[in-house]
Amino acid sequence: MKQETIEQVLKFRDDRNWRKFHNPKDLAISICLEAAELLEVFQWSAEDVQCEDKKDKIREELADVLNYCVLMADECGLDMDEIVLEKIKKNEGKYPVEKAYGSKEKYTELKGREWKLS
C-alpha cells in the first residue's frame, strides 16, 4: 500500500478524533467483523465462487478490512511493508516451490513431497 494512501486513512481517523477509540483489541475485532462481511458476499452462493458480478461489494468490504489493518499497524507501531515482507520470507521457508507448487496442502502436509516444474 502506498504511503500516501496510509496517510489518508490516518488523516481520516485523526480529523474525526477517533484514535482514542482505536485500541488493538477493538481494531482486531473490527478487522474480523469486516472480514465476515466480505465472506457474506459469497454466502449461499453454492457453486458460484467467482467474483465478477460481486466486485463492487467485494471492493467495499475489502477496503474496510484494509483500512482497519492500516489502523491496527499504526496503533501497534508496525511498518506494513516490513511485516508483509517478513511474512512472505517466512512462508517461502514453509512452502518451497518444489514441494508446494500446484498444491493446496498446508505446509505440515508437504513433507517428502516433490514436484517437477514444467
Backbone as CSV, one residue per row, in Angstrom:
resi,resn,N_x,N_y,N_z,CA_x,CA_y,CA_z,C_x,C_y,C_z
1,MET,0.857,-1.171,0.000,0.000,0.000,0.000,0.902,1.233,0.000
2,LYS,0.541,2.196,-0.783,1.331,3.420,-0.871,1.278,4.198,0.438
3,GLN,2.392,4.820,0.783,2.459,5.641,1.991,1.403,6.745,1.965
4,GLU,1.187,7.310,0.808,0.184,8.378,0.646,-1.223,7.876,1.014
5,THR,-1.536,6.649,0.646,-2.839,6.054,0.971,-2.947,5.815,2.475
6,ILE,-1.885,5.289,3.055,-1.864,5.063,4.503,-2.088,6.380,5.237
7,GLU,-1.414,7.422,4.802,-1.566,8.731,5.439,-2.993,9.259,5.322
8,GLN,-3.656,8.983,4.215,-5.049,9.412,4.067,-5.972,8.675,5.028
9,VAL,-5.721,7.382,5.221,-6.512,6.605,6.186,-6.322,7.187,7.592
10,LEU,-5.077,7.469,7.954,-4.785,8.014,9.284,-5.351,9.426,9.446
11,LYS,-5.298,10.227,8.409,-5.851,11.577,8.461,-7.365,11.532,8.655
12,PHE,-8.030,10.624,7.951,-9.479,10.463,8.104,-9.817,10.195,9.567
13,ARG,-9.055,9.274,10.191,-9.249,8.954,11.607,-8.971,10.172,12.482
14,ASP,-7.850,10.826,12.258,-7.441,11.940,13.108,-8.352,13.151,12.969
15,ASP,-8.840,13.408,11.758,-9.756,14.534,11.550,-11.041,14.392,12.357
16,ARG,-11.389,13.166,12.714,-12.607,12.890,13.466,-12.347,12.603,14.946
17,ASN,-11.072,12.690,15.342,-10.680,12.423,16.724,-11.126,11.020,17.175
18,TRP,-10.904,10.052,16.316,-11.311,8.680,16.603,-10.176,7.817,17.147
19,ARG,-8.946,8.325,17.144,-7.821,7.484,17.583,-8.034,6.947,18.993
20,LYS,-8.683,7.738,19.840,-8.901,7.317,21.232,-9.747,6.041,21.329
21,PHE,-10.480,5.719,20.266,-11.309,4.508,20.265,-10.579,3.311,19.666
22,HIS,-9.399,3.545,19.096,-8.719,2.515,18.323,-7.617,1.829,19.109
23,ASN,-8.015,0.940,19.988,-7.053,0.116,20.712,-6.910,-1.218,19.959
24,PRO,-5.814,-1.935,20.193,-5.589,-3.175,19.446,-6.745,-4.173,19.522
25,LYS,-7.354,-4.331,20.679,-8.465,-5.293,20.807,-9.625,-4.912,19.908
26,ASP,-10.052,-3.665,19.973,-11.202,-3.248,19.180,-10.889,-3.216,17.684
27,LEU,-9.658,-2.898,17.334,-9.279,-2.931,15.926,-9.246,-4.367,15.412
28,ALA,-8.757,-5.298,16.211,-8.758,-6.707,15.813,-10.194,-7.203,15.624
29,ILE,-11.068,-6.816,16.515,-12.485,-7.184,16.375,-13.055,-6.599,15.087
30,SER,-12.736,-5.340,14.815,-13.243,-4.676,13.608,-12.734,-5.350,12.340
31,ILE,-11.473,-5.771,12.337,-10.929,-6.495,11.182,-11.736,-7.768,10.949
32,CYS,-11.997,-8.507,12.021,-12.761,-9.755,11.895,-14.192,-9.508,11.428
33,LEU,-14.819,-8.483,11.950,-16.190,-8.170,11.548,-16.261,-7.791,10.068
34,GLU,-15.327,-6.980,9.621,-15.329,-6.586,8.217,-14.971,-7.774,7.322
35,ALA,-14.063,-8.640,7.778,-13.746,-9.844,7.014,-14.972,-10.751,6.905
36,ALA,-15.773,-10.797,7.959,-17.017,-11.574,7.915,-17.987,-10.982,6.896
37,GLU,-18.022,-9.661,6.797,-18.870,-9.029,5.788,-18.380,-9.354,4.382
38,LEU,-17.077,-9.486,4.218,-16.528,-9.913,2.936,-16.960,-11.349,2.626
39,LEU,-16.924,-12.210,3.619,-17.397,-13.590,3.437,-18.876,-13.634,3.080
40,GLU,-19.636,-12.732,3.650,-21.074,-12.699,3.415,-21.407,-12.510,1.925
41,VAL,-20.511,-11.857,1.196,-20.713,-11.670,-0.239,-20.888,-13.022,-0.934
42,PHE,-20.233,-14.042,-0.420,-20.265,-15.369,-1.040,-21.226,-16.332,-0.349
43,GLN,-21.848,-15.920,0.729,-22.746,-16.811,1.475,-23.890,-17.279,0.594
44,TRP,-24.196,-18.554,0.683,-25.300,-19.197,-0.028,-25.137,-19.122,-1.542
45,SER,-23.922,-18.971,-2.012,-23.723,-18.846,-3.458,-23.452,-20.189,-4.137
46,ALA,-23.528,-21.256,-3.388,-23.374,-22.622,-3.907,-22.128,-22.740,-4.775
47,GLU,-22.313,-23.055,-6.030,-21.181,-23.271,-6.927,-20.571,-21.974,-7.435
48,ASP,-21.229,-20.858,-7.188,-20.758,-19.562,-7.686,-19.643,-19.049,-6.783
49,VAL,-18.416,-19.347,-7.158,-17.268,-18.922,-6.352,-16.476,-17.813,-7.036
50,GLN,-16.952,-17.356,-8.158,-16.299,-16.276,-8.886,-16.723,-14.925,-8.317
51,CYS,-16.057,-13.882,-8.745,-16.345,-12.569,-8.173,-16.829,-11.541,-9.177
52,GLU,-16.934,-11.909,-10.442,-17.248,-10.919,-11.471,-18.468,-10.062,-11.146
53,ASP,-19.568,-10.670,-10.781,-20.787,-9.896,-10.528,-20.872,-9.367,-9.101
54,LYS,-19.830,-9.609,-8.313,-19.817,-9.173,-6.917,-18.714,-8.149,-6.643
55,LYS,-18.038,-7.705,-7.665,-16.838,-6.885,-7.463,-17.097,-5.609,-6.678
56,ASP,-18.215,-4.945,-6.892,-18.479,-3.695,-6.162,-18.545,-3.943,-4.660
57,LYS,-19.255,-4.974,-4.257,-19.378,-5.286,-2.826,-18.045,-5.788,-2.272
58,ILE,-17.329,-6.573,-3.040,-16.018,-7.065,-2.615,-15.065,-5.881,-2.404
59,ARG,-15.062,-4.953,-3.333,-14.199,-3.760,-3.218,-14.488,-3.004,-1.922
60,GLU,-15.773,-2.818,-1.644,-16.173,-2.068,-0.453,-15.734,-2.776,0.833
61,GLU,-16.011,-4.056,0.923,-15.683,-4.800,2.141,-14.181,-4.997,2.292
62,LEU,-13.482,-5.258,1.198,-12.034,-5.415,1.260,-11.371,-4.108,1.681
63,ALA,-11.889,-2.988,1.195,-11.362,-1.679,1.608,-11.537,-1.485,3.108
64,ASP,-12.678,-1.899,3.653,-12.881,-1.788,5.100,-11.853,-2.615,5.867
65,VAL,-11.610,-3.847,5.410,-10.614,-4.711,6.063,-9.237,-4.047,6.012
66,LEU,-8.858,-3.564,4.838,-7.539,-2.942,4.683,-7.405,-1.678,5.525
67,ASN,-8.456,-0.867,5.574,-8.408,0.346,6.397,-8.176,0.002,7.865
68,TYR,-8.882,-0.995,8.371,-8.673,-1.389,9.766,-7.290,-1.993,9.978
69,CYS,-6.751,-2.678,8.966,-5.384,-3.202,9.079,-4.370,-2.063,9.167
70,VAL,-4.575,-1.008,8.388,-3.703,0.169,8.469,-3.767,0.760,9.872
71,LEU,-4.972,0.903,10.398,-5.139,1.481,11.731,-4.501,0.604,12.809
72,MET,-4.627,-0.705,12.662,-4.027,-1.643,13.623,-2.506,-1.554,13.579
73,ALA,-1.947,-1.539,12.381,-0.487,-1.434,12.248,0.004,-0.133,12.863
74,ASP,-0.705,0.950,12.616,-0.317,2.240,13.183,-0.385,2.206,14.708
75,GLU,-1.455,1.682,15.245,-1.626,1.635,16.701,-0.553,0.789,17.367
76,CYS,-0.114,-0.273,16.673,0.899,-1.175,17.243,2.322,-0.776,16.854
77,GLY,2.457,0.302,16.102,3.784,0.762,15.708,4.485,-0.172,14.739
78,LEU,3.720,-0.787,13.851,4.280,-1.743,12.902,4.303,-1.149,11.504
79,ASP,5.380,-1.410,10.775,5.507,-0.978,9.395,4.890,-2.058,8.515
80,MET,3.870,-1.683,7.751,3.137,-2.669,6.957,4.017,-3.361,5.919
81,ASP,4.842,-2.618,5.211,5.727,-3.241,4.226,6.659,-4.243,4.900
82,GLU,7.225,-3.849,6.016,8.164,-4.713,6.732,7.498,-6.012,7.178
83,ILE,6.317,-5.925,7.792,5.692,-7.155,8.308,5.202,-8.065,7.185
84,VAL,4.752,-7.480,6.077,4.315,-8.299,4.948,5.515,-8.997,4.311
85,LEU,6.616,-8.281,4.117,7.802,-8.893,3.531,8.387,-9.969,4.439
86,GLU,8.371,-9.738,5.751,8.835,-10.753,6.696,7.980,-12.017,6.602
87,LYS,6.677,-11.845,6.460,5.774,-12.991,6.378,5.979,-13.755,5.073
88,ILE,6.208,-13.040,3.980,6.488,-13.716,2.705,7.740,-14.568,2.840
89,LYS,8.783,-14.008,3.458,10.038,-14.749,3.647,9.800,-16.006,4.504
90,LYS,9.037,-15.856,5.569,8.721,-16.993,6.440,7.942,-18.062,5.665
91,ASN,6.963,-17.618,4.868,6.161,-18.560,4.087,6.967,-19.243,2.991
92,GLU,7.988,-18.564,2.462,8.858,-19.200,1.480,9.552,-20.415,2.084
93,GLY,9.900,-20.322,3.368,10.514,-21.459,4.055,9.528,-22.586,4.302
94,LYS,8.287,-22.232,4.591,7.250,-23.240,4.843,6.752,-23.883,3.558
95,TYR,6.729,-23.117,2.493,6.159,-23.570,1.229,7.160,-23.447,0.082
96,PRO,8.235,-24.251,0.095,9.194,-24.184,-1.005,8.501,-24.590,-2.308
97,VAL,8.869,-23.904,-3.375,8.225,-24.127,-4.667,8.221,-25.593,-5.048
98,GLU,9.354,-26.264,-4.847,9.461,-27.662,-5.281,8.511,-28.601,-4.541
99,LYS,7.992,-28.189,-3.396,7.033,-29.027,-2.667,5.603,-28.482,-2.742
100,ALA,5.456,-27.188,-2.841,4.122,-26.583,-2.756,3.494,-26.288,-4.118
101,TYR,4.264,-26.354,-5.171,3.775,-25.987,-6.499,2.514,-26.769,-6.862
102,GLY,1.426,-26.070,-7.101,0.176,-26.689,-7.517,-0.579,-27.416,-6.423
103,SER,-0.142,-27.275,-5.184,-0.772,-27.986,-4.074,-1.479,-27.010,-3.143
104,LYS,-2.616,-27.419,-2.612,-3.318,-26.605,-1.629,-3.075,-27.109,-0.201
105,GLU,-2.190,-28.064,-0.051,-1.893,-28.656,1.245,-1.222,-27.651,2.173
106,LYS,-1.501,-27.793,3.467,-0.820,-26.996,4.476,0.638,-27.445,4.547
107,TYR,1.510,-26.548,4.948,2.950,-26.847,4.955,3.289,-28.107,5.741
108,THR,2.534,-28.409,6.781,2.814,-29.608,7.584,2.527,-30.892,6.799
109,GLU,1.771,-30.790,5.721,1.431,-31.958,4.909,2.344,-32.108,3.692
110,LEU,3.262,-31.189,3.491,4.103,-31.189,2.287,5.397,-31.975,2.445
111,LYS,5.691,-32.480,3.623,6.950,-33.184,3.855,7.116,-34.355,2.879
112,GLY,8.283,-34.421,2.286,8.588,-35.521,1.383,7.982,-35.374,0.000
113,ARG,7.163,-34.381,-0.190,6.504,-34.186,-1.485,7.446,-33.448,-2.436
114,GLU,7.591,-33.935,-3.644,8.422,-33.279,-4.645,7.619,-33.133,-5.931
115,TRP,7.676,-31.946,-6.512,7.011,-31.688,-7.790,8.060,-31.299,-8.815
116,LYS,7.850,-31.729,-10.010,8.724,-31.298,-11.104,8.044,-30.128,-11.801
117,LEU,8.758,-29.019,-11.876,8.226,-27.855,-12.560,8.393,-28.045,-14.057
118,SER,7.335,-27.749,-14.799,7.453,-27.890,-16.253,7.416,-26.552,-16.944
